[in-house]
Amino acid sequence: MNKEKLLETFQQKNQKLVELCQKIRITGLVEGWNAETKEVIIYDPPLYQIEVWRPFLFDIRLIPKEFNGIKVVDQFYGSYPKEFPSDNAALPLEEFEAPDRYIKFVDNNLELISKKIKIPNLTRNTALDALTGDFKKHKQWCNNMRENRISEERENISFFNEMLSEVRKAYYLSDVYLNNKEKEWYYSITATKFSKNKPLILGFNWGVDNNWVKKGNKYTPQCNYPFSTFEGLYDDLATFKRTIPLFHRYSPSALSGTQLNICFFRSEEKDQITQYDLDLCKPIFEKIVNYLNPSCIISFSRKDPFLAATDSQIKTMKIPNGKSTLFVSKGKVKINENLINYYNLPHPNYPVNGEARTKAWKECFE
């Protein structure tokens, strides 16, 4: 059967599918991959497959696995709704499509879903099955993928829990805790998973969002190991979103690196963190750096945290910024017994014109 006849027959047999999807086309694969032999397979003649292009709001159950012995491929186009992360968030698929996100979307949009996929009196469970193909299977797939990821990260999780215990003890000795007990700011270790031999993106300490607190929210101590990379945090990066295109251009490996702070304790203002607090955090920070063995450290502090260190080798560069001058640091810092490449760049909130910010990154990474 030729491609035109195959497409016509498929459309006749799947009329509701044709009605809801964007397009259907026949493509020919010229090569594939044999997982057992780990070799490329050449298809001569090409191996046909049927591609069904559909939006997020779609009854996936309508897409068959095959038709007349030919594989049918589900091809998604467009964007996910607001209940899901943005397209810029580089998250593992099981995190991006977590079951809770589907539940939230269905609860917020049941009537809209019913209209779009043309199923009257749609129930919550049927909507979840329609959007995922089979919601129970989708949940199981997400759980299996997460268990595999936990297994892959077992060593990192063990080290994270060890450091968490040390940070917990340090926090209850800290000035920021003793001076602000009633505020319950607590502490965190890392915003991302631990990625060895990659850039370490470094800040000073974790902040407090008072507007968020005023809405009745409360901070809690970090207890779960995160699985995101730096780029995967896109939706939570606030002003640091501005660094993503610059990282793509000048240091793409940092996008899959680790992000943490010199001080693990949370505060409203930096001056609420005392030197004693920093001294409590320093040995823990050094253990983490030793464990990660980062290829470089990139900080964005207005006050360079390593510039005054006597055992570091850092030079400061001056960059014109309109009527003011921008200071950028570059060199090596000594942590434990290791000299590590180091860069201190302007914070995304710092008033810098585009030309000066670009030049600062060029001076560091080129």
Buried (B, 14 or more C-beta within 10 A) or exposed (E): EEEEEBBEEBEEEBEEBBEBBEEBEBEEEEEEEEEEEEEEEEEEEEBBBBBBBBEBBBBBBBBBEEBEEBBBEBBEEEEBEEBBBEEEBBBBEBBBBBBEBBBBBBEEBBEBBBEBBEBEEBEEEBBBBBBBBBBEEBBEBBEEBBEEBEEEBEEBBEBBEEBBEBBBEBBEEBBBBEEBEEBEBBBBBBBBBBBEEBBBBBBBBBBBEEEEBEEEEEBEBBEEBBBBBBBBBBEEBEEBBEBBEBBEEBBEEBBBBBBBBBBBBBBBEEEBBBEEBBEBBBEBBEBBBEBBEBBBBBBBBEEBBBBEBEEBEBEEEEBEBEEEEBBBBBBBBBBEEEEBBBBBBBBBEBEBEEEBBBBBBBBBBE
